[in-house]
Amino acid sequence: MKNRITKFLNSLTISRKITAIYAGVFSAMLIIISVVFLCNMWYYYRSVSMSEIDALADKIENYITEGNDVSMGSIKELNDNPYIEVALRQKNRPDMLFGTMPKPFDIPEMDKTRKREGGFYRNDIGEEPYMYTHRDVSYNGVDYEIMIFRKYNHEQKVINLFMLIFMIANIAAIAVAIVIGKYISGKILNPIKQITDTAESISLYDLSQRIEVPDTDDEMRTLVVTFNDMIERLQISFNKENQFISDASHELKTPIAIIQGYINMVDRWGKDDKDILDEAICSIKSETQHMSNLIQQLLYLARDTQGKNAVNKEMISLTEIADEVKKEAEVAKEDITIALENTEGVDIYADSALIKQLMWIFIDNSIKYSGENKCEITISVGREEGSPYFAVKDKGIGIPKNAVDKIFDRFYRNDESRSKEIQGNGLGLSIAKAIADKHNAKINVESEEGKGSTFKVVFENI
């Protein structure tokens, strides 16, 4: 049974569940209020009836014990309540009966099993509901039996009428609650429907769809804002991927065109011309190396996006790596000056080869963008507020302020006219950011056009 109920509830839509819950709670509250009201009404009538019966019984008992004459007329005079009837008789003379109970009638035996609190009974007499009580009074050697009967058919009719009214009102209220519940659930779930419709209308080539943000300050607004932000991020990512593919195609297209041009030139005129042949071989080797470097960088970024680049971390000396890079750069590059500053012993938990590659990327950039100035580079190693760092500072052409936030994008190169004269494809800093991210490090950039740039990599506090 429980599994069937669970299966049925799971088969309902959220809208119907909200409607059912709203209508159910509302109906339960109405029923509880109705029951409480009817119970209070019944207890009120019961209390009033018991008070009236007690009051008349006390009145008759006092009348007898004061020595007054007991007769049918005197009993009628004592009873001024139209809903109450009295029966009075002497115990030794059951035939001597006084009171207002119409004849013929059967005075019920006081069944002790039906006795209620305070000596009150309930029973049907002549097909009419009564509440009654019984008292024994003795005066001047005579034992009297007093019985007070109160009809409560009027109260019963009132209660039945209220029960009918409440039943009709509850049925109508439940119907209204269902309608209101459907309306409320529709309003609540409208953003979800919009999200569904928008998600169905979104395609790979159209990410411009957005959901109108509701004016309410609730969870639905948060959901819509989050969904719109997600689509915005997807659109930005998709645009970057498109730009990436376009730039990669452009970068590969140029060396391929150069290689094809030299091959055609050799095929036509250079087979027997040593100078043309040597020039073609030199250019083809250069462009082939450029393509190889580009493909390796693209493969690294692709593997990094998929999380497939292995990272072998161990405790290494950041100072020793900086010293190695300095020596290698001075041997490999001419006309450059590299200085080491703040070279205190700093150890970090990292991949030695990747940190060395990271440092080399900044050195290469400093060399390529040194401009007409002599290439002077400073490598500093130390700690900043307890966190290890290294920085590469140059005196090159610098980076415009509006380009600092873009230099880590793939294939981004600030000055297109100058980029033709400077080797590179705009992937170095993208790889640098990927390496830094793998080591929970942050790259800070400070640059001023014409005065140089500083790239500082700050690692977690180790």
C-alpha positions in Angstrom: 0.0 0.0 0.0 2.8 2.4 1.0 4.6 1.6 -2.3 1.5 2.3 -4.3 1.0 5.6 -2.6 4.6 6.5 -3.2 4.4 5.5 -6.8 1.2 7.5 -7.3 2.8 10.6 -5.7 5.9 10.3 -7.8 3.8 10.1 -11.0 2.2 13.5 -10.2 3.6 16.6 -11.8 5.0 19.3 -9.4 2.1 21.5 -10.3 -0.4 18.9 -9.2 1.6 18.1 -6.0 1.6 21.7 -5.0 -2.1 22.0 -5.7 -2.8 18.8 -3.8 -0.7 19.9 -0.8 -2.3 23.4 -0.8 -5.8 22.0 -1.1 -5.1 19.2 1.5 -3.7 21.6 4.1 -6.4 24.1 3.5 -9.1 21.4 3.8 -7.6 19.9 6.9 -7.5 23.3 8.6 -11.2 23.9 7.6 -12.3 20.5 8.9 -10.4 21.0 12.2 -11.9 24.5 12.7 -15.4 23.1 11.9 -15.0 20.2 14.3 -13.6 22.4 17.1 -16.4 24.9 16.5 -19.1 22.1 16.7 -17.5 20.5 19.7 -17.4 23.9 21.5 -21.0 24.5 20.5 -22.1 21.1 21.9 -20.2 21.6 25.1 -21.6 25.0 25.5 -25.2 23.7 25.1 -24.4 20.8 27.4 -23.1 23.1 30.1 -26.1 25.5 29.8 -28.5 22.5 30.0 -26.8 21.1 33.0 -26.8 24.5 34.7 -30.5 25.0 34.0 -31.4 21.4 35.3 -29.3 21.9 38.4 -30.9 25.3 39.1 -34.4 24.0 38.8 -33.6 20.9 40.9 -32.1 23.2 43.6 -35.2 25.4 43.5 -37.6 22.4 43.9 -35.5 20.8 46.6 -35.5 24.1 48.6 -39.2 24.5 48.0 -39.8 21.0 49.6 -37.4 21.4 52.5 -39.0 24.7 53.4 -42.3 22.9 54.1 -44.3 24.2 51.2 -47.3 22.4 49.8 -46.4 20.0 47.0 -48.9 20.0 44.2 -49.1 20.0 40.4 -49.8 23.7 40.3 -46.9 24.6 42.6 -44.5 22.5 40.6 -45.6 24.2 37.3 -45.1 27.6 38.9 -41.6 26.7 39.9 -40.7 25.7 36.3 -40.4 28.8 34.0 -38.3 27.1 31.3 -40.3 25.8 28.3 -37.6 23.2 27.5 -37.6 21.6 30.9 -40.1 19.2 32.3 -40.4 18.0 35.9 -41.6 14.7 37.5 -42.0 14.5 41.3 -43.3 11.5 43.2 -43.3 10.0 46.7 -41.2 6.9 47.0 -43.8 5.1 49.1 -46.6 6.1 46.8 -45.4 5.8 43.2 -48.9 6.6 42.0 -48.7 10.1 43.5 -47.0 11.8 40.5 -46.7 15.6 40.1 -45.0 17.5 37.4 -45.1 18.8 33.8 -44.3 15.7 31.9 -47.1 14.9 29.5 -49.0 11.7 30.0 -48.8 8.9 29.1 -45.0 8.6 29.5 -42.6 6.2 30.9 -40.1 7.6 33.4 -36.9 5.8 32.6 -35.1 3.8 35.1 -31.9 5.5 36.2 -29.4 3.1 34.6 -26.2 3.6 36.5 -24.2 2.4 33.5 -25.4 5.5 31.5 -24.7 7.9 34.3 -22.7 10.9 33.4 -20.6 13.2 35.5 -22.5 15.2 38.1 -25.4 12.8 38.1 -26.7 13.6 34.6 -28.2 11.1 32.1 -29.0 11.1 28.4 -31.7 9.1 26.8 -34.5 9.2 24.3 -38.0 9.5 25.7 -40.9 9.3 23.3 -38.4 9.4 20.4 -37.1 12.8 21.6 -33.6 13.3 23.1 -33.5 14.3 26.7 -30.9 15.2 29.3 -32.1 14.5 32.9 -31.1 14.1 36.5 -32.4 12.5 39.6 -32.5 13.6 43.2 -33.8 12.1 46.5 -35.2 14.6 49.0 -36.6 13.8 52.4 -38.7 16.2 54.5 -40.9 15.6 57.6 -40.6 11.8 57.2 -41.6 11.8 53.5 -39.2 10.7 50.8 -39.5 12.4 47.4 -37.9 11.6 44.1 -37.2 14.6 41.9 -36.5 14.1 38.2 -35.7 17.0 35.9 -35.9 16.5 32.1 -34.5 18.9 29.5 -35.1 18.4 25.8 -32.1 19.2 23.6 -33.7 18.5 20.2 -33.6 22.2 19.5 -29.8 22.3 20.2 -29.5 19.1 18.2 -31.2 20.7 15.2 -29.0 23.7 15.5 -25.9 21.5 15.6 -27.1 19.4 12.6 -27.8 22.6 10.7 -24.3 23.9 11.4 -22.9 20.5 10.4 -24.7 20.8 7.1 -23.5 24.4 6.6 -19.9 23.5 7.4 -20.0 20.5 5.1 -21.3 22.6 2.2 -18.9 25.4 3.0 -16.0 23.0 3.3 -16.8 21.3 -0.1 -17.0 24.8 -1.7 -13.8 25.9 0.1 -12.0 22.8 -1.1 -13.1 23.5 -4.7 -11.9 27.1 -4.4 -8.7 25.9 -2.8 -8.0 23.6 -5.7 -8.6 26.4 -8.2 -6.4 28.8 -6.2 -3.8 26.0 -5.8 -3.6 25.6 -9.5 -3.3 29.3 -10.0 -0.6 29.6 -7.3 1.4 26.6 -8.6 1.1 28.0 -12.1 2.6 31.3 -10.9 5.3 29.6 -8.9 6.3 27.2 -11.7 6.0 29.7 -14.5 9.8 30.5 -14.4 10.5 26.7 -14.6 8.3 26.5 -17.6 10.1 29.4 -19.2 13.4 27.7 -18.4 12.2 24.5 -20.0 11.0 26.4 -23.1 14.2 28.4 -23.3 16.3 25.2 -22.9 14.4 23.6 -25.7 14.8 26.6 -28.0 18.6 26.9 -27.3 20.8 25.3 -29.9 24.5 25.1 -30.4 24.4 28.1 -32.7 21.9 30.2 -30.8 22.8 30.9 -27.2 21.2 34.3 -27.1 18.0 33.2 -25.4 17.4 34.5 -21.9 14.6 34.2 -19.4 12.9 37.4 -18.1 13.9 37.8 -14.4 10.8 38.0 -12.2 10.3 41.0 -9.9 10.0 38.7 -6.8 12.9 38.3 -4.5 12.7 34.6 -3.9 14.2 31.2 -4.9 12.7 31.4 -8.4 14.4 34.7 -9.1 17.7 33.1 -7.9 17.0 30.1 -10.2 16.3 32.3 -13.2 19.4 34.5 -12.6 21.5 31.4 -12.2 20.2 29.9 -15.4 20.8 33.1 -17.3 24.3 33.3 -15.9 24.9 29.7 -17.0 23.8 30.4 -20.5 25.9 33.6 -20.5 29.0 31.5 -19.5 28.2 28.9 -22.1 27.9 31.6 -24.7 31.2 33.2 -23.7 32.9 29.7 -23.7 31.3 28.9 -27.0 32.5 32.2 -28.5 36.0 31.6 -27.2 36.0 28.1 -28.6 34.9 29.4 -32.0 37.6 32.1 -31.8 40.1 29.4 -30.7 39.3 27.3 -33.7 39.4 30.3 -36.0 42.8 31.5 -34.6 44.2 28.0 -34.6 43.2 27.5 -38.3 44.7 30.9 -39.1 48.0 30.1 -37.3 48.2 26.7 -39.1 47.1 28.2 -42.4 50.0 30.7 -42.6 53.0 28.2 -42.3 51.2 25.7 -44.5 50.8 28.3 -47.2 54.5 29.3 -46.9 55.6 25.7 -47.1 53.4 25.1 -50.2 54.7 28.3 -51.8 58.4 27.2 -51.4 57.6 23.7 -52.6 56.0 25.1 -55.7 58.9 27.5 -56.2 61.4 24.6 -55.9 59.3 22.5 -58.2 59.3 25.1 -60.9 62.7 26.8 -60.6 64.7 25.6 -57.7 65.6 22.0 -58.6 68.9 23.1 -60.1 69.3 26.4 -58.2 71.2 25.9 -55.0 70.3 29.3 -53.5 66.6 28.8 -54.0 66.8 25.3 -52.7 68.7 26.4 -49.6 66.3 29.2 -48.9 63.3 26.9 -49.4 64.8 24.2 -47.1 65.5 26.8 -44.4 62.1 28.4 -44.5 60.3 25.0 -44.6 62.3 23.8 -41.5 61.4 27.1 -39.7 57.7 26.9 -40.5 57.6 23.2 -39.7 59.2 23.9 -36.3 56.6 26.7 -35.8 53.8 24.3 -36.6 55.2 21.6 -34.3 55.4 24.1 -31.4 51.9 25.3 -32.1 50.5 21.7 -32.2 52.3 20.8 -29.0 50.9 23.8 -27.3 47.4 23.1 -28.6 47.7 19.5 -27.4 48.8 20.7 -24.0 45.8 23.0 -23.6 43.4 20.3 -24.9 44.7 17.7 -22.5 44.6 20.3 -19.7 40.9 21.1 -20.5 40.2 17.3 -20.2 42.3 17.0 -17.0 44.7 14.6 -18.6 48.0 16.5 -18.0 49.9 14.6 -15.3 51.3 16.7 -12.4 54.1 15.1 -10.4 54.4 17.3 -7.3 57.2 17.1 -4.8 59.2 19.5 -2.5 61.4 21.6 -4.8 63.5 24.7 -4.4 62.1 27.6 -6.2 65.4 29.4 -5.8 67.3 26.6 -7.6 64.9 26.6 -10.5 65.2 30.4 -10.9 69.0 30.0 -11.0 68.8 27.2 -13.6 66.5 29.3 -15.8 68.8 32.3 -15.6 71.8 30.3 -16.7 70.0 28.5 -19.5 68.5 31.8 -20.8 71.9 33.6 -20.8 73.4 30.7 -22.8 70.5 30.4 -25.2 69.9 34.1 -25.8 72.3 36.7 -26.7 72.3 40.4 -25.6 70.2 39.8 -22.5 70.9 40.5 -18.9 69.2 38.5 -16.1 69.5 39.4 -12.5 68.4 37.5 -9.4 66.9 39.3 -6.4 65.8 38.2 -2.9 67.0 34.7 -3.6 66.3 33.4 -0.2 65.8 29.6 0.1 62.1 29.0 -0.8 60.7 25.5 -1.1 57.3 24.7 -2.6 55.3 21.5 -3.3 55.0 21.5 -7.1 56.0 19.9 -10.4 59.6 21.0 -11.1 59.3 20.7 -14.9 56.0 22.7 -15.0 57.3 25.5 -12.7 60.4 25.7 -14.9 58.2 25.9 -18.0 56.1 28.6 -16.3 59.2 30.7 -15.6 60.5 30.2 -19.1 57.2 31.5 -20.6 57.6 34.8 -18.8 61.3 35.0 -19.8 60.4 34.4 -23.5 57.8 37.1 -23.4 60.2 39.5 -21.8 62.7 38.8 -24.6 60.2 39.0 -27.4 58.6 42.2 -26.2 61.8 44.0 -25.1 61.3 46.4 -28.0 64.3 48.6 -29.0 65.6 48.6 -25.4 68.3 46.3 -24.2 66.7 43.2 -22.8 67.1 43.5 -19.0 65.2 40.9 -16.9 65.0 40.5 -13.1 63.9 37.3 -11.4 63.0 37.6 -7.8 62.1 34.8 -5.4 60.8 35.2 -1.9 57.7 35.2 0.4 54.8 37.6 0.5 52.8 37.5 3.7 54.2 34.0 4.2 53.2 32.8 0.7 56.1 31.7 -1.7 56.4 33.6 -5.0 58.6 34.3 -7.9 58.4 37.3 -10.2 59.8 38.1 -13.7 60.3 41.8 -14.3 61.4 43.4 -17.6 61.9 46.9 -19.1 60.1 46.2 -22.4 57.2 47.8 -24.3 54.7 47.0 -21.6 51.0 46.1 -21.8 48.1 48.6 -22.2 45.7 48.7 -19.3 42.7 47.6 -21.4 44.6 44.5 -22.5 45.8 43.2 -19.1 42.6 41.2 -18.5 42.8 39.6 -22.0 46.5 38.5 -22.2 45.7 35.0 -20.8 43.1 34.3 -23.5 44.2 31.8 -26.1 45.7 33.4 -29.2 45.3 36.9 -27.8 48.0 39.3 -29.1 47.6 43.0 -28.3 49.1 44.8 -31.3 48.3 43.0 -34.5 50.7 45.1 -36.6 53.5 44.4 -34.2 52.6 40.8 -33.8 53.7 40.2 -37.4 57.2 41.2 -36.5 57.2 39.2 -33.2 57.3 35.4 -33.2 54.7 33.6 -31.2 51.0 32.6 -31.4 49.5 33.9 -28.2 49.3 30.6 -26.4 52.2 31.0 -24.0 50.3 32.9 -21.3 47.3 30.6 -21.6 49.6 27.7 -20.8 51.1 29.7 -18.0 47.7 30.3 -16.4 46.8 26.6 -16.8 50.1 25.6 -15.0 49.4 28.2 -12.2 45.9 26.9 -11.7 47.2 23.3 -11.3 49.4 24.6 -8.4 46.7 26.8 -6.8 48.8 29.8 -7.7 47.7 33.3 -8.7 49.4 35.4 -11.4 49.5 39.1 -10.7 50.4 41.4 -13.6 51.7 45.0 -13.3 52.6 46.8 -16.5 53.0 50.3 -17.9 53.4 51.0 -21.6 56.9 51.9 -22.5 58.3 51.0 -19.0 57.9 47.2 -18.8 55.9 44.5 -17.1 56.1 42.4 -14.0 54.6 38.9 -13.8 54.3 37.6 -10.2 53.2 34.1 -9.4 52.1 33.7 -5.7 51.6 30.1 -4.4 49.6 28.9 -1.5 51.2 29.3 1.9 53.3 26.1 2.2 
